[in-house]
Amino acid sequence: MAETYDVVIIGSGPGGYVGAIRASQLGLRVAIVEKDKRLGGTCLHRGCIPTKALLWTAELFSHVQRAAEVGVRLENPSVDWAQAQKHKEKVVGKGAGGIDFLMKKNKVEVVKGHGRLAGKGKVEVAMEAGGKQLLEAKNVVIATGSVPKALPGVKLDHQRVMSSDSILELEELPRSIIVLGAGAVGVEFASLFNHLGVATTLVEYMPHLLPLEDEDASQELEKHFLRRKIELLLGTKVEKVEQSEAGAKVILQHGAQGKTLQADLVLSAVGRAPLIEDIGLEKTAVKTEKGFIKTDELMRTAEPNVYAIGDVVPTPMLAHVASAEGILAVEHIAGRDVQPVNYDRVPSATYCYPEVASVGLTEKKARERGYEVKTGTFPFSAIGKAAISGEGIGLVKVVSDKKYDELLGVHLVGPHATELLAEACVALRLEITTEELARTMHAHPTLSEVMREAAEATLGHPLHI
């Protein structure tokens, strides 16, 4: 006889496992189905965590190379790539063990295998060890995540032409690399390899790096990447990639001009596609559009009692978005009074150097929404704490409504920008005014003073420039 659960979640990424914990806390009987060997999904095993571990190695190496400037002398520092990979695996392993513990602590049943919808209220699992198991589910949450995309004409062989998954297993550093795509993933890998001494070229179809960010933030990052000798080819179309004896060759089109580049490795970092094949959607009323599952604001699909969250739905492909959607879905299942996710307040964090972080509306978006906009910027170079660490690079931009002084967006490029962003997230959540941010006392000397100063600049009276 099949086991019966209040909720069966297919996928154990940050949407699935967080949703499972919250469902258990609400008194629901929960099972989570995962086809990978360990829980955690792309974020833990092929995304957020391993990439940031390697980025930390690269950033630390860059700081060590400049240590003599602040009186610390180190002889011939170098990078042990094999050890960096061991550190990455240690961090990932610790995270996976932590999720295993949380499942046991919260009495979440873990079923290893490939899960598929198998009719109303049923999930069939092709078990890891062989055979099949049928789960009875009052509710199902689809959280199967995404996989890397490739451009037409770009064939991934994972030897010379790699995805953001396969490059994490790189055994030795190349001499040169061409990164296709300058969204968060491409920018992070370009930053990483450049810091490690790899000749790096970054190719982007749109006119700026990080096309979804505020244009001033993108241009500020471009300025610093050029100073770091990262070659930028913006507004450039990739025609095709060919393997060569020396590595890989990329054929490009920039306006009317053709161009061919050669490098040891090519990284395709042009985004991700939702993973919804072979999960039984054809047996349901679930509707899809452009490869994504359609849901309402409470994450419900067109099939009764079937929800979808995370990268399979057309919302920002971010771990924290998936977690918020997972919590929303299971709280709705449990009958709680819930509020839909406000996607205008989703924080964005890119861990290149300098870091880029934002929350709220860009200046362009705010104007498109009909706001009468006022903005202010303030440079990290005028912040004492940034001068102490030799990181006086980047800026903060505040976007606010001129009529009511409501804070609409905050955009940062600079040291520890991804950590400084939390203050802006709280500010937007509480719907504060720019003046309230400017009057909030900040400790001195701290990097966070840049937030108050940017607010002061937006009001027309900056203090330290």
Secondary structure, 3 states (H helix, E strand, C coil): CCEEEEEEEECCCCCHHHHHHHHHHCCCCEEEEECCCCCCHHHHHCCHHHHHHHHHHHHHHHHHHCHHHHCCCCCCCCCCHHHHHHHHHHHHHHHHHHHHHHHHHCCCEEEEEEEEECCCCEEEEEECCCCEEEEEEEEEEECCCEEECCCCCCCCCCCCEEECCHHHHCCCCCCEEEEECCCHHHHHHHHHHHHCCCEEEEEECCCCCCCCCCHHHHHHHHHHHHHCCCEEEECCEEEEEEEECCEEEEEEEECCEEEEEEECEEEECCCEEECCCCCCHHHCCCCEECCEECCCCCCECCCCCEEECHHHCCCCCCHHHHHHHHHHHHHHHCCCCCCCCCHHHCCEEECCCCEEEEEECCHHHHHHCCCCEEEEEEEHHHCHHHHHCCCCCCEEEEEEECCCCEEEEEEEEECCHHHHHHHHHHHHHCCCEHHHHHCCCCCCCCCCHHHHHHHHHHHCCCCCC
